[in-house]
Amino acid sequence: MGIADTSIAAASAALSGLAAWGAWKASSKANDTAAAVAQIERDRWHNALTPQLRLKLEQDKQVLYVRFDGPSQLGRLHVRLTIRDDFDRTRVPPLAGGPTTDEIARTIWGPYRFRPGVDGADQDGRTVAALPLEAGDRTRLAVDPTVRPAWYEGVEGEERWRRQYRTATIRLWADCEAEGHKPWRLSFGVTQDGRWAQTGRVIGS
């Protein structure tokens, strides 16, 4: 084979390589696009199936009602409620001579807690065991006013604690799981006036 033939063969091989690389690149890009579109569709479907929950406090009975309105396609929904503090104190440095970081973390900074030992509530009343609910089901959980921390001393400290949260909203997370679906985390702000709260907003009673 002459020099010319060798050059032609090399050029042909190079062009073939470029064509193959281009085809692979196009195929890879198409696969990435298809995967992205599929993920968008899965996320859209997941959002469309977001559980519709309602929560309501009845002060005189000291219970928190939990209602699962749907969608029924989810089947049985497992809901685990956790009471949140009035704001995140993890970034607030403790004061010298004041409560420790652990003492602050163990305090429920809000008006109500779950009744410890009832409904699967932990010893602090921060969270309860997961509730199994079908669409249209309603259940209730025992709650108590929160306990003032030890550094709110005496009668004056008790009064100051109660005054601090007399009209405060009960802030909660609802972690929801249904078979075959990614979990959801929903936020709630339950007022003390007996109105239903639904996924972060208050609706009429």
C-alpha positions as CSV (number, residue, x, y, z in Angstrom):
1,M,0.0,0.0,0.0
2,G,1.3,3.4,-1.0
3,I,1.6,6.5,1.0
4,A,-1.5,7.9,-0.6
5,D,-3.5,4.8,0.2
6,T,-2.3,4.8,3.8
7,S,-3.3,8.4,4.2
8,I,-6.8,7.7,2.8
9,A,-7.2,4.7,5.1
10,A,-6.2,6.8,8.1
11,A,-8.5,9.6,7.2
12,S,-11.3,7.2,6.7
13,A,-10.7,5.6,10.0
14,A,-10.6,9.0,11.7
15,L,-13.9,10.0,10.1
16,S,-15.5,6.7,11.2
17,G,-14.3,7.3,14.7
18,L,-15.7,10.8,14.7
19,A,-19.0,9.5,13.4
20,A,-19.1,6.8,16.0
21,W,-18.3,9.3,18.7
22,G,-20.9,11.7,17.4
23,A,-23.5,9.0,17.4
24,W,-22.6,8.0,21.0
25,K,-22.7,11.6,22.1
26,A,-26.2,12.1,20.5
27,S,-27.4,8.8,22.0
28,S,-26.1,9.8,25.5
29,K,-27.7,13.2,25.2
30,A,-31.0,11.7,24.2
31,N,-30.9,9.3,27.1
32,D,-30.1,12.1,29.5
33,T,-33.0,14.1,28.1
34,A,-35.3,11.2,28.4
35,A,-34.2,10.5,32.0
36,A,-34.7,14.2,32.9
37,V,-38.2,14.2,31.4
38,A,-39.1,11.0,33.2
39,Q,-37.9,12.5,36.5
40,I,-39.9,15.7,36.0
41,E,-43.0,13.5,35.3
42,R,-42.3,11.4,38.4
43,D,-41.9,14.6,40.5
44,R,-45.1,16.0,39.0
45,W,-47.0,12.9,39.8
46,H,-45.6,12.8,43.4
47,N,-46.7,16.4,43.9
48,A,-50.1,15.7,42.5
49,L,-50.5,12.8,45.1
50,T,-49.5,15.0,48.1
51,P,-51.6,13.8,51.0
52,Q,-54.3,16.2,52.0
53,L,-54.3,16.3,55.8
54,R,-56.2,18.5,58.3
55,L,-55.3,19.1,61.9
56,K,-57.4,20.8,64.6
57,L,-56.9,21.5,68.3
58,E,-59.8,21.2,70.7
59,Q,-58.6,22.8,73.9
60,D,-61.4,21.8,76.2
61,K,-60.8,18.1,75.4
62,Q,-57.1,18.5,75.1
63,V,-57.0,16.6,71.8
64,L,-55.5,17.1,68.4
65,Y,-57.7,15.8,65.6
66,V,-56.0,14.4,62.5
67,R,-58.0,13.8,59.3
68,F,-56.8,12.3,56.0
69,D,-59.0,13.6,53.1
70,G,-57.2,11.8,50.3
71,P,-56.2,11.1,47.6
72,S,-57.6,7.6,47.9
73,Q,-55.1,6.3,45.3
74,L,-52.5,6.3,48.1
75,G,-54.2,3.5,50.0
76,R,-53.2,3.3,53.6
77,L,-51.1,6.3,54.7
78,H,-48.8,6.3,57.6
79,V,-48.5,9.7,59.3
80,R,-45.9,10.6,61.9
81,L,-46.3,13.9,63.6
82,T,-43.5,15.9,65.3
83,I,-44.0,19.1,67.2
84,R,-41.6,21.9,66.2
85,D,-40.3,24.7,68.3
86,D,-41.5,28.3,67.7
87,F,-38.2,28.9,65.9
88,D,-34.9,27.1,65.3
89,R,-32.7,27.6,68.4
90,T,-29.8,25.3,67.2
91,R,-27.9,28.4,66.0
92,V,-28.4,30.4,69.1
93,P,-25.3,30.1,71.4
94,P,-26.1,29.4,75.0
95,L,-25.5,32.2,77.5
96,A,-23.0,31.8,80.3
97,G,-24.7,30.5,83.4
98,G,-27.9,29.8,81.4
99,P,-29.4,26.5,80.2
100,T,-27.2,24.1,78.2
101,T,-27.6,23.3,74.6
102,D,-29.1,19.9,75.6
103,E,-31.6,21.5,78.0
104,I,-32.7,23.9,75.3
105,A,-33.1,21.0,72.8
106,R,-35.2,19.0,75.2
107,T,-37.6,21.8,75.8
108,I,-40.7,22.0,73.6
109,W,-40.9,25.8,72.8
110,G,-44.6,26.1,72.1
111,P,-48.0,25.9,73.6
112,Y,-48.7,22.1,73.5
113,R,-47.0,18.7,73.5
114,F,-48.3,15.2,72.9
115,R,-49.1,13.4,76.2
116,P,-46.1,11.3,77.0
117,G,-46.7,7.6,76.9
118,V,-50.1,7.9,75.2
119,D,-50.7,7.2,71.5
120,G,-47.0,6.1,71.2
121,A,-45.7,9.6,72.3
122,D,-42.1,9.8,73.4
123,Q,-41.1,10.8,76.9
124,D,-40.8,14.5,76.0
125,G,-44.1,14.6,74.1
126,R,-42.3,15.8,71.0
127,T,-43.5,13.1,68.6
128,V,-46.0,10.2,68.3
129,A,-45.9,6.8,66.6
130,A,-46.9,6.7,63.0
131,L,-50.7,6.7,62.5
132,P,-52.2,4.4,59.8
133,L,-55.0,6.2,58.0
134,E,-57.2,5.5,55.0
135,A,-58.8,8.3,53.0
136,G,-61.7,9.7,54.9
137,D,-60.4,8.5,58.3
138,R,-60.1,10.8,61.3
139,T,-58.3,10.1,64.6
140,R,-57.4,12.1,67.7
141,L,-54.2,12.4,69.8
142,A,-54.0,13.4,73.4
143,V,-52.1,16.7,74.1
144,D,-51.1,18.7,77.2
145,P,-49.9,22.2,77.7
146,T,-46.1,22.2,77.5
147,V,-44.0,22.1,80.7
148,R,-42.0,25.2,81.5
149,P,-38.3,24.7,81.7
150,A,-36.6,24.6,85.1
151,W,-35.0,28.1,84.6
152,Y,-38.5,29.7,84.4
153,E,-38.5,29.6,88.2
154,G,-41.5,29.9,90.5
155,V,-45.0,31.2,90.0
156,E,-43.7,34.1,88.0
157,G,-41.8,31.8,85.6
158,E,-44.9,29.7,85.1
159,E,-47.0,32.7,84.4
160,R,-44.4,34.1,82.0
161,W,-44.3,30.7,80.1
162,R,-48.1,30.6,79.8
163,R,-48.3,34.2,78.6
164,Q,-45.5,33.6,76.1
165,Y,-47.6,30.9,74.3
166,R,-51.2,31.8,75.1
167,T,-52.1,32.4,71.5
168,A,-49.2,30.8,69.8
169,T,-49.5,28.5,66.8
170,I,-48.7,24.8,67.3
171,R,-46.0,24.1,64.6
172,L,-45.7,20.5,63.4
173,W,-44.1,18.3,60.8
174,A,-46.2,15.5,59.2
175,D,-44.0,12.8,57.7
176,C,-46.2,10.7,55.4
177,E,-45.4,7.4,53.8
178,A,-47.5,5.2,51.4
179,E,-46.4,2.0,49.8
180,G,-44.9,2.5,46.3
181,H,-44.3,6.2,46.8
182,K,-41.5,8.5,48.0
183,P,-42.3,10.0,51.4
184,W,-43.7,13.5,51.9
185,R,-42.9,16.0,54.7
186,L,-45.6,18.5,55.2
187,S,-45.7,21.5,57.6
188,F,-48.6,22.7,59.7
189,G,-49.4,25.6,61.8
190,V,-52.4,24.8,64.1
191,T,-54.1,27.7,65.8
192,Q,-55.6,27.4,69.2
193,D,-59.1,28.7,68.1
194,G,-60.4,25.3,66.9
195,R,-60.0,25.9,63.1
196,W,-58.7,23.2,60.8
197,A,-55.2,23.7,59.4
198,Q,-54.3,22.1,56.1
199,T,-50.8,21.7,54.8
200,G,-49.5,25.0,56.1
201,R,-52.7,27.0,55.8
202,V,-55.7,27.6,58.0
203,I,-59.2,26.9,56.6
204,G,-62.7,27.7,58.0
205,S,-64.2,25.3,60.5
